[in-house]
């Protein structure tokens, strides 16, 4: 959320987010803005867990009464479905949005939803004759290559040479375990490639620093678990 909000602000769009990682005074400032007759925030990112709280529902009700709720956009909507591999009960509870705010449009977005999951999402959110837009899973701009580790003399050297031959580009290397991220990042650093590990074992401040450094090209490679997104 933080990364998306940062990019929106850089594009001149007034956006913000609420999460457990924010300092109290920042949250208070956002809530004060929402209480204004005409809030400056046009787009607010929140978690499904926050939407489920009575306090935030009261906030939404207040905004709705003032005619300020234009749209609910649900990202990673496949998490709503019990048929999906990423089911989250907090997402399932988002169905309450339709019950409390029947006149507010809902936009559900996902990149991983088979027909059964699509149907479940539509039913759960009580979407009536929704407009469904689909596109191919194929990304023609992405090049795929498989390299067998058992056939490589030195995995670390092979990866280092690949990154160096690609020029000064940003890269993400995904690993299954946190320890592998740390080990691989150290090997890349020794090979002269600016790198940093990113995983759930790091504190929020350090993870934010790594992300910012990667986005600003201070570091070339992030070695991460799925915590990176």
Buried (B, 14 or more C-beta within 10 A) or exposed (E): BBEEBBEBEEEEEBBBBBBEBBEEEBBEEBEEBBEEEEBEBEBBBBBBBBBBEEEBBEBBEEBBEEEBBEEBEBEBBBBBBEBBEEBBEBBBBBBEBBEEBEEBEBEBEBEEBEEEBBEBBBEBBEBEEBEEEEEEEEEEEEEEEEEEEEEEEEEBEBBBEEBEEEEEEEBEBEBEEBEBBBBBBBBBBEBEBBBBBBBEBBEEEEBBBBBBBBBEEEBBBBBBBEEBE
